[in-house]
């Protein structure tokens, strides 16, 4: 099952039931607020992307993957990219939101001892999901990759636009 399909299946019922809420939590571990690691993500939408969202009824999903580089002792736990996966969380947003709060609940605190200096990295991505078709990613966003402490000190900016070949 694709990540976009899974996100649709989880967010669509929430949006239909609460239509007024601009931000919804989507899948992933936890999503409980963890003030020690929570951070905001700024969304910049081109006019073309905003128009596409309005025309399709799409939802934007902001996806954060937490990871770190393994200590010598934890190398056997690393994935194929030589990283220790520390969790993931997703937040679905209606397209008129300029800032998304990532609560930090998706970070697996137990894995911190497996990474060098406890230095958590984040990969933040954004993509659209379409509730009534298989054409997800009609709007795509840039990604952000850096240390969690940098994301907390200055909100990452995801710039969203229609892909060039559309």
GROMACS elastic network, one bead per residue, 0.5 to 0.9 nm:
[ bonds ]
;  ai    aj funct       b0    kb
    1     4     6  0.83611   500
    1     5     6  0.65594   500
    1     6     6  0.66398   500
    2     5     6  0.51967   500
    2     6     6  0.62338   500
    2     7     6  0.85683   500
    3     6     6  0.50767   500
    3     7     6  0.60616   500
    3     8     6  0.86033   500
    4     7     6  0.50311   500
    4     8     6  0.61882   500
    4     9     6  0.86537   500
    4    61     6  0.86775   500
    4   127     6  0.82174   500
    4   128     6  0.79520   500
    4   129     6  0.59747   500
    4   130     6  0.85923   500
    4   136     6  0.66564   500
    4   137     6  0.82346   500
    5     8     6  0.50402   500
    5     9     6  0.61863   500
    5    10     6  0.86600   500
    5   129     6  0.76688   500
    5   130     6  0.88606   500
    5   131     6  0.89738   500
    5   134     6  0.80050   500
    5   136     6  0.82510   500
    6     9     6  0.51354   500
    6    10     6  0.63072   500
    6    11     6  0.86353   500
    6    27     6  0.80570   500
    7    10     6  0.51742   500
    7    11     6  0.59157   500
    7    12     6  0.81488   500
    7    26     6  0.64557   500
    7    27     6  0.67689   500
    7    61     6  0.78638   500
    7    90     6  0.83752   500
    7    92     6  0.82475   500
    7   129     6  0.74718   500
    8    11     6  0.52796   500
    8    12     6  0.55274   500
    8    13     6  0.86146   500
    8    26     6  0.88696   500
    8    59     6  0.86324   500
    8   129     6  0.62991   500
    8   130     6  0.72836   500
    8   131     6  0.62280   500
    9    12     6  0.59299   500
    9    13     6  0.73802   500
    9   131     6  0.85261   500
   10    13     6  0.66173   500
   10    14     6  0.73783   500
   10    26     6  0.62161   500
   10    27     6  0.64602   500
   11    14     6  0.52563   500
   11    15     6  0.62116   500
   11    16     6  0.86642   500
   11    24     6  0.71545   500
   11    25     6  0.75820   500
   11    26     6  0.58156   500
   11    27     6  0.80772   500
   11    59     6  0.87303   500
   11    91     6  0.89734   500
   11    92     6  0.68978   500
   12    15     6  0.51408   500
   12    16     6  0.61093   500
   12    17     6  0.85763   500
   12    59     6  0.89273   500
   12   131     6  0.67836   500
   13    16     6  0.51205   500
   13    17     6  0.61134   500
   13    18     6  0.85782   500
   14    17     6  0.52261   500
   14    18     6  0.60539   500
   14    19     6  0.79048   500
   14    24     6  0.72572   500
   14    25     6  0.88277   500
   15    18     6  0.52968   500
   15    19     6  0.51116   500
   15    20     6  0.80379   500
   15    21     6  0.75617   500
   15    22     6  0.87730   500
   15    24     6  0.75531   500
   16    19     6  0.54730   500
   17    20     6  0.89123   500
   18    21     6  0.59584   500
   19    22     6  0.79931   500
   21    24     6  0.71405   500
   21    93     6  0.88258   500
   21    94     6  0.83725   500
   22    92     6  0.85359   500
   22    93     6  0.58277   500
   22    94     6  0.53066   500
   22    95     6  0.83946   500
   22    96     6  0.79680   500
   22    97     6  0.69439   500
   23    91     6  0.70337   500
   23    92     6  0.59701   500
   23    94     6  0.65266   500
   23    97     6  0.80052   500
   23   100     6  0.76036   500
   23   101     6  0.87821   500
   24    90     6  0.89844   500
   24    91     6  0.58032   500
   24    92     6  0.50671   500
   24    93     6  0.61484   500
   24    94     6  0.85784   500
   25    28     6  0.87859   500
   25    31     6  0.69399   500
   25    89     6  0.84255   500
   25    90     6  0.64661   500
   25    92     6  0.59660   500
   25    93     6  0.85057   500
   26    31     6  0.82702   500
   26    61     6  0.80836   500
   26    89     6  0.74291   500
   26    90     6  0.51064   500
   26    91     6  0.50627   500
   26    92     6  0.59408   500
   27    30     6  0.84093   500
   27    31     6  0.82876   500
   27    89     6  0.69056   500
   27    90     6  0.62540   500
   27    91     6  0.80595   500
   28    31     6  0.71370   500
   28    87     6  0.79836   500
   28    88     6  0.58540   500
   28    90     6  0.62509   500
   28   106     6  0.66229   500
   29    32     6  0.86125   500
   29    87     6  0.69896   500
   29    88     6  0.65312   500
   29    89     6  0.62099   500
   29    90     6  0.89576   500
   29   105     6  0.68936   500
   29   107     6  0.79106   500
   29   108     6  0.85421   500
   30    33     6  0.84680   500
   30    89     6  0.76437   500
   30   104     6  0.84211   500
   30   106     6  0.52694   500
   30   107     6  0.83337   500
   31    34     6  0.84306   500
   31    89     6  0.64315   500
   31    90     6  0.80034   500
   31    91     6  0.85771   500
   31   102     6  0.80319   500
   31   103     6  0.59838   500
   31   104     6  0.64933   500
   31   106     6  0.55707   500
   31   107     6  0.88794   500
   32   103     6  0.63141   500
   32   104     6  0.70568   500
   32   106     6  0.76930   500
   33    36     6  0.89396   500
   33    37     6  0.87548   500
   33    38     6  0.70470   500
   33   102     6  0.83263   500
   33   104     6  0.59952   500
   33   105     6  0.55267   500
   34    37     6  0.58211   500
   34    38     6  0.57738   500
   34   103     6  0.58689   500
   34   104     6  0.51005   500
   34   105     6  0.55178   500
   34   106     6  0.89424   500
   34   107     6  0.87977   500
   35    38     6  0.50884   500
   35    39     6  0.82542   500
   35   103     6  0.71674   500
   35   104     6  0.72424   500
   36   104     6  0.79054   500
   37   102     6  0.88283   500
   37   103     6  0.74899   500
   37   104     6  0.52678   500
   37   105     6  0.82405   500
   37   107     6  0.81237   500
   37   148     6  0.74709   500
   37   149     6  0.81529   500
   37   152     6  0.73853   500
   38   101     6  0.73801   500
   38   102     6  0.56187   500
   38   105     6  0.78915   500
   38   152     6  0.71637   500
   39   100     6  0.85867   500
   39   101     6  0.60135   500
   39   102     6  0.53881   500
   39   103     6  0.67106   500
   39   104     6  0.73049   500
   39   148     6  0.84974   500
   39   151     6  0.65441   500
   39   152     6  0.50268   500
   39   153     6  0.83207   500
   39   154     6  0.86775   500
   39   155     6  0.69164   500
   39   156     6  0.89241   500
   40    99     6  0.65601   500
   40   100     6  0.55253   500
   40   102     6  0.57518   500
   40   103     6  0.83819   500
   40   151     6  0.77240   500
   40   152     6  0.72774   500
   40   154     6  0.83458   500
   40   155     6  0.53323   500
   40   156     6  0.73557   500
   41    62     6  0.84024   500
   41    98     6  0.84645   500
   41    99     6  0.55994   500
   41   100     6  0.50875   500
   41   101     6  0.63448   500
   41   102     6  0.72756   500
   41   124     6  0.84842   500
   41   151     6  0.81071   500
   41   154     6  0.88713   500
   41   155     6  0.50919   500
   41   156     6  0.51142   500
   41   157     6  0.60089   500
   41   158     6  0.72657   500
   42    97     6  0.88441   500
   42    98     6  0.58232   500
   42   100     6  0.64043   500
   42   101     6  0.88970   500
   42   155     6  0.61501   500
   42   156     6  0.60444   500
   42   158     6  0.62169   500
   42   159     6  0.85244   500
   43    97     6  0.72887   500
   43    99     6  0.57361   500
   43   100     6  0.74800   500
   43   141     6  0.87911   500
   43   156     6  0.85931   500
   43   157     6  0.58481   500
   43   158     6  0.50857   500
   43   159     6  0.61732   500
   43   160     6  0.72774   500
   44    98     6  0.66869   500
   44    99     6  0.88713   500
   44   141     6  0.88780   500
   44   157     6  0.70046   500
   44   158     6  0.61351   500
   44   160     6  0.60287   500
   44   161     6  0.87817   500
   45    48     6  0.80650   500
   45    49     6  0.60149   500
   45    50     6  0.61203   500
   45    95     6  0.82588   500
   45    96     6  0.87823   500
   45    98     6  0.83155   500
   45   141     6  0.86611   500
   45   158     6  0.84123   500
   45   159     6  0.60375   500
   45   161     6  0.63426   500
   46    49     6  0.51664   500
   46    50     6  0.62305   500
   46    51     6  0.86227   500
   46   159     6  0.77698   500
   46   160     6  0.63795   500
   46   161     6  0.55766   500
   46   162     6  0.82460   500
   47    50     6  0.50486   500
   47    51     6  0.61194   500
   47    52     6  0.86117   500
   47   161     6  0.82192   500
   48    51     6  0.51026   500
   48    52     6  0.62125   500
   48    53     6  0.87060   500
   48   161     6  0.67837   500
   48   162     6  0.67036   500
   49    52     6  0.50177   500
   49    53     6  0.62120   500
   49    54     6  0.86152   500
   49   138     6  0.84691   500
   49   139     6  0.60532   500
   49   140     6  0.85436   500
   49   160     6  0.66509   500
   49   162     6  0.53953   500
   50    53     6  0.51413   500
   50    54     6  0.62430   500
   50    55     6  0.86674   500
   50    95     6  0.68527   500
   50    96     6  0.78826   500
   50   139     6  0.88404   500
   50   160     6  0.88127   500
   50   161     6  0.81987   500
   51    54     6  0.50558   500
   51    55     6  0.61002   500
   51    56     6  0.86074   500
   52    55     6  0.50762   500
   52    56     6  0.60352   500
   52    57     6  0.81713   500
   52    58     6  0.80691   500
   52   138     6  0.76970   500
   52   139     6  0.74736   500
   52   162     6  0.77823   500
   53    56     6  0.53552   500
   53    57     6  0.55548   500
   53    58     6  0.51802   500
   53    59     6  0.72938   500
   53    60     6  0.85117   500
   53    94     6  0.87353   500
   53    95     6  0.64737   500
   53   128     6  0.82628   500
   53   138     6  0.84828   500
   53   139     6  0.76759   500
   54    57     6  0.55168   500
   54    58     6  0.73928   500
   54    95     6  0.79497   500
   55    58     6  0.81482   500
   56   130     6  0.70181   500
   56   131     6  0.85768   500
   56   132     6  0.87335   500
   57    94     6  0.88871   500
   57    95     6  0.89720   500
   57   129     6  0.89867   500
   57   130     6  0.68834   500
   57   131     6  0.73728   500
   57   132     6  0.87961   500
   58    94     6  0.78722   500
   58    95     6  0.78107   500
   58   128     6  0.60520   500
   58   129     6  0.54820   500
   58   131     6  0.65193   500
   58   132     6  0.89161   500
   58   136     6  0.83911   500
   58   138     6  0.85083   500
   58   139     6  0.87700   500
   59    92     6  0.64567   500
   59    93     6  0.59514   500
   59    94     6  0.54000   500
   59    95     6  0.63960   500
   59   127     6  0.83600   500
   59   128     6  0.54918   500
   59   129     6  0.53841   500
   59   130     6  0.66650   500
   59   131     6  0.79761   500
   60    91     6  0.83639   500
   60    92     6  0.56299   500
   60    93     6  0.52181   500
   60    94     6  0.62721   500
   60    95     6  0.61779   500
   60   126     6  0.66607   500
   60   127     6  0.56437   500
   60   129     6  0.63876   500
   60   139     6  0.82019   500
   60   140     6  0.89878   500
   61    90     6  0.64833   500
   61    91     6  0.56403   500
   61    93     6  0.61528   500
   61    94     6  0.88028   500
   61   125     6  0.81784   500
   61   126     6  0.55032   500
   61   127     6  0.54746   500
   61   128     6  0.60613   500
   61   129     6  0.72130   500
   62    89     6  0.84019   500
   62    90     6  0.55839   500
   62    91     6  0.53178   500
   62    92     6  0.62745   500
   62    93     6  0.76676   500
   62   100     6  0.78401   500
   62   102     6  0.85447   500
   62   124     6  0.69911   500
   62   125     6  0.57773   500
   62   127     6  0.68675   500
   62   128     6  0.89411   500
   62   158     6  0.89968   500
   63    88     6  0.72923   500
   63    89     6  0.59514   500
   63    91     6  0.66296   500
   63    92     6  0.86225   500
   63   102     6  0.89883   500
   63   123     6  0.80244   500
   63   124     6  0.56740   500
   63   125     6  0.51911   500
   63   126     6  0.60596   500
   63   127     6  0.82516   500
   64    87     6  0.84581   500
   64    88     6  0.55229   500
   64    89     6  0.54231   500
   64    90     6  0.62812   500
   64    91     6  0.87630   500
   64   102     6  0.80379   500
   64   106     6  0.84223   500
   64   122     6  0.64568   500
   64   123     6  0.55980   500
   64   125     6  0.65080   500
   64   126     6  0.88499   500
   65    85     6  0.78867   500
   65    86     6  0.75235   500
   65    87     6  0.60462   500
   65    89     6  0.67764   500
   65    90     6  0.88326   500
   65   106     6  0.83591   500
   65   107     6  0.84095   500
   65   121     6  0.82447   500
   65   122     6  0.56273   500
   65   123     6  0.51476   500
   65   124     6  0.65883   500
   65   125     6  0.86031   500
   66    84     6  0.87241   500
   66    85     6  0.64265   500
   66    87     6  0.53111   500
   66    88     6  0.59018   500
   66    89     6  0.85692   500
   66   106     6  0.78756   500
   66   107     6  0.62136   500
   66   108     6  0.83054   500
   66   120     6  0.66652   500
   66   121     6  0.57855   500
   66   123     6  0.66697   500
   66   124     6  0.88993   500
   66   148     6  0.82915   500
   67    83     6  0.64172   500
   67    84     6  0.54455   500
   67    87     6  0.71335   500
   67    88     6  0.88752   500
   67   107     6  0.86178   500
   67   115     6  0.84117   500
   67   119     6  0.87468   500
   67   120     6  0.58564   500
   67   121     6  0.52130   500
   67   122     6  0.63617   500
   67   123     6  0.81670   500
   68    82     6  0.89974   500
   68    83     6  0.56303   500
   68    84     6  0.52380   500
   68    85     6  0.68699   500
   68    86     6  0.72640   500
   68   111     6  0.89477   500
   68   112     6  0.80682   500
   68   114     6  0.81943   500
   68   115     6  0.53749   500
   68   116     6  0.72493   500
   68   118     6  0.76908   500
   68   119     6  0.63130   500
   68   120     6  0.51228   500
   68   121     6  0.55078   500
   68   122     6  0.84378   500
   69    75     6  0.86519   500
   69    78     6  0.79658   500
   69    82     6  0.68739   500
   69    84     6  0.59456   500
   69    85     6  0.89984   500
   69   114     6  0.80740   500
   69   115     6  0.51680   500
   69   116     6  0.58828   500
   69   118     6  0.89404   500
   69   119     6  0.78896   500
   69   120     6  0.82752   500
   69   121     6  0.84771   500
   70    73     6  0.76738   500
   70    74     6  0.54291   500
   70    75     6  0.54358   500
   70    76     6  0.86599   500
   70    77     6  0.78046   500
   70    78     6  0.64941   500
   70    82     6  0.73071   500
   70    83     6  0.61131   500
   70    84     6  0.59190   500
   70   114     6  0.56503   500
   70   116     6  0.57489   500
   71    74     6  0.51682   500
   71    75     6  0.62984   500
   71   113     6  0.82824   500
   71   114     6  0.57456   500
   71   115     6  0.51592   500
   71   117     6  0.83049   500
   72    75     6  0.55613   500
   72    76     6  0.87354   500
   72   114     6  0.86810   500
   72   115     6  0.89015   500
   72   116     6  0.84475   500
   73    76     6  0.76570   500
   73    77     6  0.89274   500
   73   114     6  0.75580   500
   74    77     6  0.54331   500
   74    78     6  0.70134   500
   74    84     6  0.83117   500
   74   113     6  0.87360   500
   74   114     6  0.53795   500
   74   115     6  0.74824   500
   75    78     6  0.53259   500
   75    79     6  0.88377   500
   75    82     6  0.75164   500
   75    83     6  0.83763   500
   75    84     6  0.83599   500
   75   114     6  0.83815   500
   76    79     6  0.84032   500
   77    82     6  0.87061   500
   77    83     6  0.82827   500
   77    84     6  0.66064   500
   77    85     6  0.88978   500
   77   114     6  0.82757   500
   78    81     6  0.74495   500
   78    82     6  0.50047   500
   78    85     6  0.74758   500
   79    82     6  0.52266   500
   79    83     6  0.54188   500
   79    84     6  0.62737   500
   79    85     6  0.72692   500
   80    83     6  0.73608   500
   81    84     6  0.87159   500
   83   115     6  0.84671   500
   84   111     6  0.77003   500
   84   114     6  0.72709   500
   84   115     6  0.68843   500
   85    88     6  0.84933   500
   85   108     6  0.85930   500
   85   111     6  0.80038   500
   86   106     6  0.80015   500
   86   107     6  0.56687   500
   86   108     6  0.50455   500
   86   109     6  0.75791   500
   86   110     6  0.84355   500
   86   111     6  0.60488   500
   86   112     6  0.77572   500
   86   120     6  0.82702   500
   87   105     6  0.89613   500
   87   106     6  0.53541   500
   87   107     6  0.50460   500
   87   108     6  0.56266   500
   88   104     6  0.89580   500
   88   105     6  0.86604   500
   88   106     6  0.50266   500
   88   107     6  0.66099   500
   88   108     6  0.86537   500
   89   102     6  0.78795   500
   89   103     6  0.85977   500
   89   104     6  0.76917   500
   89   105     6  0.74292   500
   89   107     6  0.79571   500
   90   102     6  0.79694   500
   90   106     6  0.85305   500
   91   100     6  0.77644   500
   91   101     6  0.81843   500
   91   102     6  0.71657   500
   92   100     6  0.88876   500
   93    96     6  0.80756   500
   93    97     6  0.67175   500
   93   100     6  0.75334   500
   94    97     6  0.61771   500
   95    98     6  0.81202   500
   97   100     6  0.71514   500
   99   155     6  0.89151   500
  101   104     6  0.89680   500
  102   105     6  0.83004   500
  103   106     6  0.79267   500
  104   107     6  0.58728   500
  105   108     6  0.79119   500
  107   110     6  0.88550   500
  107   111     6  0.86973   500
  108   111     6  0.58011   500
  108   112     6  0.75420   500
  109   112     6  0.55854   500
  109   113     6  0.84286   500
  110   113     6  0.68201   500
  110   114     6  0.83940   500
  111   114     6  0.54356   500
  111   115     6  0.72285   500
  111   118     6  0.87984   500
  112   115     6  0.55819   500
  112   116     6  0.83659   500
  112   117     6  0.84324   500
  112   118     6  0.51840   500
  112   119     6  0.78694   500
  112   120     6  0.76579   500
  113   116     6  0.78645   500
  113   117     6  0.81730   500
  113   118     6  0.63907   500
  114   117     6  0.89356   500
  114   118     6  0.76504   500
  115   118     6  0.52946   500
  115   119     6  0.66598   500
  115   120     6  0.77372   500
  116   119     6  0.61403   500
  116   120     6  0.88117   500
  117   120     6  0.87166   500
  119   147     6  0.70733   500
  119   148     6  0.78218   500
  119   149     6  0.85427   500
  120   146     6  0.87909   500
  120   147     6  0.59131   500
  120   148     6  0.55978   500
  120   149     6  0.79045   500
  121   145     6  0.72292   500
  121   146     6  0.56469   500
  121   148     6  0.52413   500
  121   149     6  0.83774   500
  122   144     6  0.77087   500
  122   145     6  0.55995   500
  122   146     6  0.57317   500
  122   147     6  0.59763   500
  122   148     6  0.56476   500
  122   151     6  0.79483   500
  123   143     6  0.70685   500
  123   144     6  0.56835   500
  123   146     6  0.69640   500
  123   147     6  0.88603   500
  124   142     6  0.87357   500
  124   143     6  0.55365   500
  124   144     6  0.50256   500
  124   145     6  0.63817   500
  124   146     6  0.89674   500
  124   156     6  0.80814   500
  124   158     6  0.81727   500
  125   140     6  0.88456   500
  125   141     6  0.67003   500
  125   142     6  0.67116   500
  125   144     6  0.66702   500
  125   145     6  0.88801   500
  125   158     6  0.73839   500
  126   139     6  0.87070   500
  126   140     6  0.64773   500
  126   141     6  0.50592   500
  126   142     6  0.71339   500
  126   143     6  0.70196   500
  126   158     6  0.70519   500
  126   159     6  0.87859   500
  126   160     6  0.77680   500
  127   136     6  0.77964   500
  127   137     6  0.54306   500
  127   138     6  0.79523   500
  127   139     6  0.62092   500
  127   141     6  0.60678   500
  127   160     6  0.82969   500
  128   136     6  0.58208   500
  128   138     6  0.61976   500
  128   139     6  0.54300   500
  128   140     6  0.66386   500
  128   141     6  0.87087   500
  129   133     6  0.89270   500
  129   134     6  0.86192   500
  129   135     6  0.77214   500
  129   137     6  0.62833   500
  129   138     6  0.78309   500
  129   139     6  0.85893   500
  130   133     6  0.58995   500
  130   134     6  0.70207   500
  130   135     6  0.64316   500
  130   136     6  0.53854   500
  130   137     6  0.80591   500
  130   138     6  0.81632   500
  131   134     6  0.82642   500
  131   136     6  0.86848   500
  132   135     6  0.86457   500
  133   136     6  0.75986   500
  135   138     6  0.66385   500
  136   139     6  0.79792   500
  137   140     6  0.56585   500
  137   162     6  0.86097   500
  137   163     6  0.84538   500
  138   161     6  0.86336   500
  138   162     6  0.62249   500
  138   163     6  0.70689   500
  138   166     6  0.80555   500
  139   160     6  0.64798   500
  139   161     6  0.54898   500
  139   163     6  0.65623   500
  140   159     6  0.82681   500
  140   160     6  0.54542   500
  140   161     6  0.56708   500
  140   162     6  0.61802   500
  140   163     6  0.63986   500
  141   158     6  0.57381   500
  141   159     6  0.52240   500
  141   161     6  0.63218   500
  141   162     6  0.85875   500
  142   157     6  0.82517   500
  142   158     6  0.53032   500
  142   159     6  0.53690   500
  142   160     6  0.64868   500
  142   161     6  0.86743   500
  143   156     6  0.88415   500
  143   157     6  0.82663   500
  143   158     6  0.61798   500
  143   159     6  0.81490   500
  144   151     6  0.89079   500
  144   156     6  0.64800   500
  144   157     6  0.74296   500
  144   158     6  0.71764   500
  145   148     6  0.89200   500
  145   151     6  0.88550   500
  145   156     6  0.88281   500
  146   149     6  0.83532   500
  146   150     6  0.66175   500
  146   151     6  0.70941   500
  147   150     6  0.53088   500
  147   151     6  0.66238   500
  147   152     6  0.88212   500
  148   151     6  0.50686   500
  148   152     6  0.61907   500
  148   153     6  0.86548   500
  149   152     6  0.50526   500
  149   153     6  0.61923   500
  149   154     6  0.87732   500
  150   153     6  0.50698   500
  150   154     6  0.62054   500
  150   155     6  0.80615   500
  150   156     6  0.84724   500
  151   154     6  0.54143   500
  151   155     6  0.53322   500
  151   156     6  0.57463   500
  152   155     6  0.63131   500
  152   156     6  0.85064   500
  161   164     6  0.85225   500
  162   165     6  0.83595   500
  162   166     6  0.68061   500
  163   166     6  0.57044   500
